[in-house]
Amino acid sequence: MSHLLLSPDAPILIRAAAGAALGLHVGGASMAMAAGAVSLIARKGGRLHRVAGTVFFVAMLTMSGVAAVVAPLLPDRFSALMGAFAFYLTLTAWVTVRRAPGTAGRFEAVVPFAPLAVAACALVLAWLGGQQPNGLLDDEPAQLGYVVAGLAVLAAVTDLRVARAGGLFGPRRIARHIWRMCLALFIAWGSFAGQPMAQPTPLRNSPYLFIPALVVLGLMVFWLIRVWVAGPRRTRRPVSASPLAAQEIAT
């Protein structure tokens, strides 16, 4: 969702709303990509990491929320779906580390319905795109729907496990935060790389624009491996649900 096309005689309020939505989307995406990069390379648990993570959280929710609401009107249904999925990933990643280790609440009980809804919508969009002669839906390949559906089902399964276990602790808790934040950041960078109108003219349609998204995936794998290798030596199951037990890893 890099631009909004309006009729020349559109009311001024509609134009103002469209401009505000575009500004929030582009501004949120830019801040999210920058803050996400800082958060990935900063010392985990440090002040810079916490500040960058907070900026990423707010910016990502803004960007993805606007995309989820506005993109269907373009129409750009896949972008709307990815916006909703990124919103969910960011929110659940944030809640994961805000919760005291080994605890869960009503949020964890109801949140699995969100990725299941995303998966159902993704399958519908994939089917609709598959009915088109060129296999595209709103200029996006229909196969994208199956990829999103698979990831959403995986997310729903992990949500159900968290609700059933009554919360997470140790490496599992940190790993859940990492892969969800990184996947949301990957979606932001991938969306930027796939929207020529949002790109600087010298780099427009350049395949190199996908490199940051691939770097995010590489760093996600690195941090997941590091958490699983170092985590068991540094963490123990919490005796009580105290917020003071939240500092489970330091790198």
Sequence and secondary structure as in RCSB ss.txt:
>XXXX:A:sequence
MSHLLLSPDAPILIRAAAGAALGLHVGGASMAMAAGAVSLIARKGGRLHRVAGTVFFVAMLTMSGVAAVVAPLLP
DRFSALMGAFAFYLTLTAWVTVRRAPGTAGRFEAVVPFAPLAVAACALVLAWLGGQQPNGLLDDEPAQLGYVVAG
LAVLAAVTDLRVARAGGLFGPRRIARHIWRMCLALFIAWGSFAGQPMAQPTPLRNSPYLFIPALVVLGLMVFWLI
RVWVAGPRRTRRPVSASPLAAQEIAT
>XXXX:A:secstr
       TT  HHHHHHHHHHHHHHHHHHHHHHHHHHHHHHS TTSHHHHHHHHHHHHHHHHHHHHHHHHGGGTT
 HHHHHHHHHHHHHHHHHHHHHHS TT   HHHHHTTHHHHHHHHHHHHHHHHHHTSTTSEETTEETHHHHHHHH
HHHHHHHHHHHHHHHTS  HHHHHHHHHHHHHHHHHHHHHHHHT GGGS GGGTT GGGGHHHHHHHHHHHHHHH
HHHHHHHHH    SS  GGGG     
